[in-house]
Amino acid sequence: MYLREHYFDNAATSFPDADILREALDFSLEHWANPSSIHAAGTDAKKALESCRAECAAALGVKPQTIFFTSGGTESDHIPLLSILSRPQKGSFIVSAIEHPALREMAKMITNTGWKMITVNPDKNGFIQPQSIIDALQEDTVFVTVMAVNNETGAVQDIPGIASALNEYSASHRKVFFHVDCVQAAGKIPLNLNIKGIDSAAFSAHKIHGPRGAGILYLNREINSFLKGGGQEKSVRSGTENLFGAKAFASCLKKYLISEKNPSSMNSFRDQELITSSFIKKIKTLKNCRIIPSCRENESDDHHFSPFVLQASFIGIPGQVMERALSEKGFYISTGSACSSSHAGRPVLDTMQLSAKEKESAVRFSFDTSCTQKAADELFEAVKEICLLFT
């Protein structure tokens, strides 16, 4: 049996909240009909679905009509991006180089249709600067996407700054659609969607202790969805709705979303800041350890990163070797995004001007709200033992 306290791969998937999943199962069994059916059972299911939508909206601090249920973060990223294909004229779109494969790989596919993709690289610390986005804009640019929290380094991007810069640009140019991947932001940093200029945002339930196969698209601007079907979710996302997933996601947002409205979540966030800071100080003492990016070693800069995601490199120990060695000791980490683990290369780290040795030996530690100082200390001791074997 895997010990939850020794699981440090929460950026890949988080430990499911059993109570929430059981409650959602009972809820979906009670309201089992198709929400699109016009008979009494269908109407009941529709009301139940809308109650879940209202709960999600309340947790996120937005209007219910801006919430659309999807199958997960990937689909929530795809819907806004693919909507550009419904435009009568082709143009350009901007994708930051640190995006998740869900956006990065789909963007490459769109270029096959005649659209031009403009890639904006981060600085050496993994941050996308607002001015870099503005400098990359062209007259025919219609879409920009920048993730809120990077899934490999934990770098918190300046979404308010980018949104503000795009708003200023749009005052004298065409309005550019701004999408934000919030999959690694929900439950990992205090989140505010009420920023002028954010047109859409993607969320995934299994990253915040919910079930796989459930997602949310926040959409604050009308789009013509490229994917068509039965017209559910106001034709933004067709397909029979997942009531179980909607209910579970609503409960997870209410319980785990980091917000001033949720004091316990803020306490967990502050506790994790201390735990991660302590962990960084300890692993820095290990021979050939490098924190990625190096600026994170300075406590004054650490607030620019989520305390729930940490990247480090142990020069001389390949990342996969460290991952397997820790697994044999009962500790679970990763070498990066689980969605790209079967592919060679580290695209995000490639953009950060790291040495080949740093990239080869990089691993990711990703924590969750149940992490304790004791568990983090035990992880450090395990990492230390492995490092000593290679000295």
C-alpha positions as CSV (number, residue, x, y, z in Angstrom):
1,M,0.0,0.0,0.0
2,Y,1.4,3.4,-1.0
3,L,1.7,5.9,1.9
4,R,0.0,9.1,1.1
5,E,2.5,11.0,3.3
6,H,5.3,9.8,1.0
7,Y,3.6,10.8,-2.2
8,F,5.2,13.9,-3.8
9,D,3.9,13.8,-7.3
10,N,0.7,15.8,-6.7
11,A,1.3,17.9,-9.9
12,A,0.7,14.7,-11.9
13,T,-2.5,13.8,-9.9
14,S,-3.6,14.4,-6.4
15,F,-4.8,12.0,-3.8
16,P,-8.6,11.7,-4.2
17,D,-10.8,12.9,-1.4
18,A,-12.8,9.8,-0.7
19,D,-15.6,11.5,1.2
20,I,-16.2,13.9,-1.7
21,L,-16.2,11.2,-4.2
22,R,-18.7,9.1,-2.2
23,E,-20.9,12.1,-1.8
24,A,-20.7,12.8,-5.5
25,L,-21.5,9.2,-6.4
26,D,-24.6,9.3,-4.2
27,F,-25.6,12.6,-5.7
28,S,-25.3,11.2,-9.3
29,L,-27.2,8.1,-8.4
30,E,-30.0,10.2,-7.0
31,H,-30.1,12.4,-10.1
32,W,-29.4,9.8,-12.7
33,A,-31.3,11.0,-15.7
34,N,-30.0,12.9,-18.8
35,P,-30.1,16.6,-18.0
36,S,-31.2,17.3,-21.6
37,S,-34.3,15.2,-21.3
38,I,-37.5,17.3,-20.9
39,H,-39.4,14.8,-18.6
40,A,-39.5,15.2,-14.9
41,A,-36.4,13.0,-14.2
42,G,-34.4,14.9,-16.8
43,T,-35.5,18.2,-15.3
44,D,-34.4,17.1,-11.9
45,A,-31.0,16.2,-13.2
46,K,-30.8,19.6,-15.0
47,K,-31.5,21.4,-11.7
48,A,-28.9,19.3,-9.9
49,L,-26.3,20.1,-12.6
50,E,-27.1,23.9,-12.4
51,S,-26.7,23.7,-8.6
52,C,-23.2,22.3,-9.2
53,R,-22.5,25.1,-11.6
54,A,-23.6,27.7,-9.0
55,E,-21.3,26.1,-6.4
56,C,-18.3,26.1,-8.7
57,A,-19.0,29.7,-9.6
58,A,-19.3,30.8,-6.0
59,A,-16.0,29.1,-5.1
60,L,-14.2,30.8,-8.0
61,G,-16.0,34.1,-7.4
62,V,-17.5,34.4,-10.9
63,K,-20.9,34.2,-12.4
64,P,-22.5,30.8,-13.0
65,Q,-23.0,31.5,-16.7
66,T,-19.3,31.6,-17.2
67,I,-18.8,28.0,-15.9
68,F,-18.7,25.2,-18.5
69,F,-18.2,21.5,-17.5
70,T,-15.7,19.5,-19.6
71,S,-13.8,16.2,-19.4
72,G,-10.7,17.8,-17.9
73,G,-7.9,20.3,-18.3
74,T,-6.9,19.3,-21.8
75,E,-10.3,19.8,-23.2
76,S,-10.7,23.1,-21.3
77,D,-7.5,24.2,-23.0
78,H,-8.5,23.0,-26.4
79,I,-11.9,24.6,-26.7
80,P,-10.7,28.2,-26.7
81,L,-7.7,27.5,-28.8
82,L,-9.6,25.5,-31.4
83,S,-12.2,28.2,-31.6
84,I,-9.8,30.3,-33.7
85,L,-10.3,27.7,-36.5
86,S,-14.0,28.9,-36.8
87,R,-12.7,32.3,-37.9
88,P,-13.2,33.1,-41.6
89,Q,-9.7,34.5,-41.9
90,K,-6.4,33.0,-40.8
91,G,-3.9,34.9,-38.7
92,S,-1.5,34.4,-35.9
93,F,-1.7,33.3,-32.2
94,I,0.8,33.3,-29.3
95,V,1.7,30.4,-27.1
96,S,4.2,30.7,-24.3
97,A,7.1,28.2,-24.5
98,I,6.3,27.0,-20.9
99,E,2.8,25.7,-21.7
100,H,1.6,22.3,-20.9
101,P,1.6,19.8,-23.8
102,A,-2.2,20.1,-24.0
103,L,-1.7,23.6,-25.5
104,R,1.8,23.3,-26.9
105,E,1.1,20.2,-29.0
106,M,-2.4,21.2,-30.2
107,A,-1.0,24.6,-31.2
108,K,1.5,22.8,-33.5
109,M,-1.3,20.9,-35.1
110,I,-3.2,24.1,-35.8
111,T,-0.3,25.5,-37.8
112,N,-1.0,22.7,-40.3
113,T,-4.2,24.6,-41.2
114,G,-2.4,27.8,-42.2
115,W,-2.4,29.6,-38.9
116,K,0.9,31.1,-37.7
117,M,2.1,30.2,-34.2
118,I,4.3,32.7,-32.3
119,T,6.2,31.2,-29.4
120,V,7.3,33.5,-26.5
121,N,10.2,32.3,-24.4
122,P,10.5,32.9,-20.7
123,D,13.5,34.6,-19.0
124,K,16.2,32.4,-17.5
125,N,14.1,32.1,-14.3
126,G,11.1,30.7,-16.2
127,F,8.9,33.8,-16.2
128,I,7.0,35.2,-19.2
129,Q,7.3,39.0,-19.1
130,P,4.3,41.0,-20.2
131,Q,6.4,43.1,-22.5
132,S,7.6,40.0,-24.3
133,I,3.9,39.2,-25.1
134,I,3.3,42.7,-26.4
135,D,6.5,42.7,-28.5
136,A,5.4,39.4,-30.1
137,L,1.9,40.6,-31.1
138,Q,1.3,41.1,-34.8
139,E,-1.6,42.9,-36.5
140,D,-3.4,39.6,-37.2
141,T,-2.8,38.1,-33.7
142,V,-6.2,37.0,-32.2
143,F,-5.2,34.6,-29.3
144,V,-2.7,34.5,-26.5
145,T,-2.2,31.8,-23.9
146,V,0.0,31.9,-20.8
147,M,-0.3,29.4,-17.9
148,A,-0.8,30.7,-14.4
149,V,1.6,28.3,-12.6
150,N,4.1,26.3,-14.4
151,N,3.7,22.6,-13.8
152,E,7.4,21.9,-13.7
153,T,9.0,24.8,-11.9
154,G,6.1,26.2,-9.9
155,A,6.8,29.7,-11.3
156,V,3.8,31.9,-10.8
157,Q,3.3,34.0,-14.0
158,D,2.3,37.6,-14.0
159,I,-1.2,37.0,-15.3
160,P,-2.5,40.4,-14.0
161,G,0.4,42.2,-15.7
162,I,-0.1,40.3,-19.0
163,A,-3.9,41.0,-18.9
164,S,-3.3,44.6,-18.3
165,A,-0.8,44.9,-21.1
166,L,-3.2,43.2,-23.5
167,N,-6.0,45.5,-22.4
168,E,-3.9,48.5,-23.1
169,Y,-2.9,47.1,-26.5
170,S,-6.5,46.4,-27.4
171,A,-7.5,50.0,-26.8
172,S,-5.9,50.9,-30.1
173,H,-5.9,47.5,-31.9
174,R,-8.1,44.5,-32.3
175,K,-9.2,42.7,-29.1
176,V,-6.9,39.7,-28.4
177,F,-8.4,36.7,-26.7
178,F,-6.5,35.8,-23.5
179,H,-6.6,32.2,-22.2
180,V,-5.0,31.1,-18.9
181,D,-4.3,27.5,-18.0
182,C,-5.1,27.4,-14.3
183,V,-4.8,23.6,-13.9
184,Q,-1.7,24.0,-11.6
185,A,-3.0,27.2,-10.0
186,A,-6.2,25.9,-8.3
187,G,-5.3,24.7,-4.8
188,K,-1.7,25.8,-5.2
189,I,-1.8,29.6,-5.1
190,P,-4.5,32.2,-4.1
191,L,-6.5,32.6,-7.3
192,N,-8.5,35.5,-8.7
193,L,-10.3,35.3,-12.0
194,N,-11.8,38.7,-11.7
195,I,-9.0,40.4,-13.6
196,K,-10.0,42.5,-16.6
197,G,-8.7,40.8,-19.7
198,I,-8.9,37.1,-18.7
199,D,-11.3,35.7,-21.3
200,S,-11.0,32.0,-20.4
201,A,-9.3,29.7,-17.9
202,A,-8.9,25.9,-17.7
203,F,-9.2,23.7,-14.5
204,S,-8.9,20.0,-13.8
205,A,-10.6,18.2,-10.9
206,H,-7.9,15.5,-10.4
207,K,-5.3,18.1,-9.6
208,I,-7.3,19.3,-6.6
209,H,-8.3,16.0,-5.0
210,G,-11.2,15.3,-7.3
211,P,-11.9,12.5,-9.9
212,R,-10.2,12.1,-13.3
213,G,-12.2,13.0,-16.3
214,A,-13.8,16.2,-14.9
215,G,-12.8,19.7,-15.8
216,I,-14.1,23.3,-16.0
217,L,-13.7,26.0,-18.6
218,Y,-14.2,29.5,-17.3
219,L,-15.4,31.5,-20.3
220,N,-16.0,35.2,-19.9
221,R,-16.3,36.0,-23.6
222,E,-18.5,34.4,-26.3
223,I,-16.7,32.1,-28.7
224,N,-17.8,29.9,-31.6
225,S,-16.8,26.5,-30.5
226,F,-15.1,24.5,-33.3
227,L,-16.3,21.2,-31.8
228,K,-20.0,20.6,-32.5
229,G,-22.5,18.1,-31.2
230,G,-25.7,18.0,-29.3
231,G,-25.5,21.5,-28.1
232,Q,-25.0,20.9,-24.3
233,E,-23.3,23.6,-22.2
234,K,-24.7,26.3,-24.5
235,S,-23.0,24.6,-27.5
236,V,-19.6,25.4,-26.0
237,R,-19.0,21.8,-25.0
238,S,-21.4,19.2,-26.5
239,G,-21.8,15.8,-24.9
240,T,-23.9,14.4,-22.1
241,E,-22.9,16.1,-18.9
242,N,-20.9,14.3,-16.2
243,L,-23.0,15.0,-13.1
244,F,-20.8,13.0,-10.8
245,G,-17.7,14.9,-11.9
246,A,-19.5,18.3,-11.7
247,K,-20.6,17.6,-8.1
248,A,-17.2,16.3,-7.0
249,F,-15.4,19.3,-8.6
250,A,-17.7,21.8,-6.9
251,S,-17.0,20.2,-3.5
252,C,-13.3,20.1,-4.1
253,L,-13.2,23.8,-5.1
254,K,-15.2,24.7,-2.0
255,K,-12.8,22.7,0.2
256,Y,-9.4,23.2,-1.4
257,L,-9.4,26.4,-3.4
258,I,-7.0,28.8,-1.8
259,S,-8.9,32.0,-1.1
260,E,-9.4,34.6,1.6
261,K,-13.0,33.3,1.8
262,N,-11.6,29.9,2.9
263,P,-9.3,30.5,5.9
264,S,-8.3,26.8,6.3
265,S,-7.0,26.8,2.7
266,M,-5.0,29.9,3.4
267,N,-3.5,28.4,6.5
268,S,-2.5,25.3,4.5
269,F,-0.9,27.5,1.9
270,R,1.1,29.4,4.5
271,D,2.1,26.2,6.2
272,Q,3.3,24.7,2.9
273,E,5.4,27.9,2.3
274,L,7.3,27.2,5.5
275,I,7.7,23.4,4.7
276,T,9.0,24.0,1.2
277,S,11.3,26.8,2.3
278,S,12.8,24.4,4.9
279,F,13.1,21.6,2.3
280,I,14.9,23.9,-0.1
281,K,17.4,25.0,2.6
282,K,18.1,21.3,3.4
283,I,18.6,19.9,-0.1
284,K,20.8,22.9,-1.0
285,T,23.3,21.5,1.4
286,L,23.6,18.3,-0.7
287,K,26.6,18.0,-3.0
288,N,25.8,19.1,-6.6
289,C,22.2,20.1,-5.8
290,R,20.8,22.9,-7.9
291,I,17.4,24.6,-7.3
292,I,15.7,25.3,-10.6
293,P,15.6,28.2,-11.2
294,S,18.5,29.3,-9.1
295,C,16.8,32.5,-8.0
296,R,14.4,30.4,-5.9
297,E,17.3,29.8,-3.5
298,N,16.8,33.4,-2.3
299,E,13.9,33.6,0.1
300,S,13.0,37.0,-1.1
301,D,12.2,35.6,-4.5
302,D,10.4,32.5,-3.4
303,H,7.0,34.2,-3.3
304,H,7.1,34.1,-7.1
305,F,6.7,30.4,-6.9
306,S,4.0,28.0,-5.7
307,P,5.2,26.2,-2.6
308,F,3.5,23.1,-3.9
309,V,5.8,22.6,-6.9
310,L,9.6,22.5,-6.7
311,Q,12.2,21.6,-9.4
312,A,15.7,20.6,-8.4
313,S,18.7,19.0,-10.1
314,F,21.2,16.6,-8.5
315,I,24.2,16.8,-10.9
316,G,25.6,13.3,-11.7
317,I,22.3,11.5,-10.9
318,P,20.0,11.2,-13.9
319,G,16.5,12.3,-13.0
320,Q,14.9,8.9,-13.8
321,V,17.5,7.2,-11.6
322,M,16.6,9.5,-8.7
323,E,12.9,8.8,-9.3
324,R,13.3,5.0,-9.3
325,A,15.7,5.0,-6.3
326,L,13.2,7.0,-4.3
327,S,10.4,4.8,-5.4
328,E,12.2,1.7,-4.1
329,K,12.4,3.5,-0.8
330,G,8.6,4.2,-0.9
331,F,8.8,7.9,-2.0
332,Y,7.2,9.1,-5.2
333,I,8.3,12.0,-7.3
334,S,8.6,12.6,-11.0
335,T,11.0,14.0,-13.6
336,G,8.4,16.4,-15.0
337,S,5.0,16.5,-16.6
338,A,3.3,13.0,-16.5
339,C,1.7,13.9,-19.8
340,S,5.1,14.0,-21.5
341,S,7.0,11.4,-19.5
342,S,7.1,9.0,-22.5
343,H,8.8,11.6,-24.7
344,A,12.4,12.6,-24.7
345,G,13.4,16.1,-23.9
346,R,12.3,18.7,-21.4
347,P,10.8,21.6,-23.4
348,V,10.2,23.9,-20.5
349,L,13.7,23.5,-19.1
350,D,15.1,23.8,-22.6
351,T,13.8,27.4,-22.7
352,M,15.5,28.4,-19.4
353,Q,19.1,28.2,-20.6
354,L,20.1,25.3,-18.3
355,S,23.1,23.1,-18.9
356,A,22.6,19.6,-20.3
357,K,23.7,18.1,-17.0
358,E,21.1,20.2,-15.1
359,K,18.3,19.1,-17.4
360,E,19.3,15.5,-17.4
361,S,19.3,15.3,-13.6
362,A,16.2,17.5,-12.9
363,V,13.4,16.1,-10.8
364,R,10.1,17.6,-9.5
365,F,8.8,17.4,-6.0
366,S,5.1,18.4,-5.8
367,F,3.3,18.6,-2.5
368,D,-0.3,18.7,-1.3
369,T,-2.3,20.3,1.5
370,S,-1.8,17.2,3.8
371,C,2.0,17.5,3.7
372,T,3.7,17.7,7.1
373,Q,7.2,18.9,8.1
374,K,7.9,15.3,9.2
375,A,7.0,13.9,5.8
376,A,9.2,16.5,4.1
377,D,12.1,15.7,6.4
378,E,11.7,12.0,5.7
379,L,11.8,12.8,1.9
380,F,15.0,14.8,2.5
381,E,16.7,12.0,4.3
382,A,15.8,9.6,1.5
383,V,17.2,12.0,-1.1
384,K,20.3,12.5,1.0
385,E,20.9,8.7,1.2
386,I,20.7,8.4,-2.6
387,C,23.1,11.3,-3.1
388,L,25.6,9.8,-0.8
389,L,25.6,6.6,-2.9
390,F,26.8,8.7,-5.9
391,T,29.6,10.5,-4.1
